[in-house]
Amino acid sequence: MIEYSVVVTAPSGLHTRPCAQLCNFAKNYAGKIEIIRGEKNANLKSMFKVMSMGIKNGMEVIIRVEGDNEQEMAQSVVEFIRNIKD
């Protein structure tokens, strides 16, 4: 298991469109990927669960990855989050 911290920089946070893009991106990986904010966590492959977390611009989240190629998966997801522009 590996964890990375990342700050969401998308101007509107993880609203519908960027959330859908992120979840679809995460589905490309076979491993388990979670997003954590405070006491809440969600499977990153579940759009509705991620959206229910209310992640906004400037919030720090943790990406937790388990499975083959954890390092590559985690870095790809973190980079994707950093590059969401809305």
DAZIVEN-V137396 format. One line per field, one symbol per residue. phi: phi as a letter, one per 20 degrees, with the letter a starting at -180 (. if undefined). psi: psi as a letter, one per 40 degrees, with the letter a starting at -180 (. if undefined). A space follows every 50 residues. Layout:
phi: ???
psi: ???
//
This chain:
phi: .cccdbefdfgdmeegffffffffffffdffecddccmeebbffedgfff fffmfdgnfecdddccpflggfgfffffffffefdn
psi: iiiihihhehdeagadddddddddddeeidihhihhhbeiiiheehdddd deefhiheihihhhhhaifdddddddddddddehe.
//
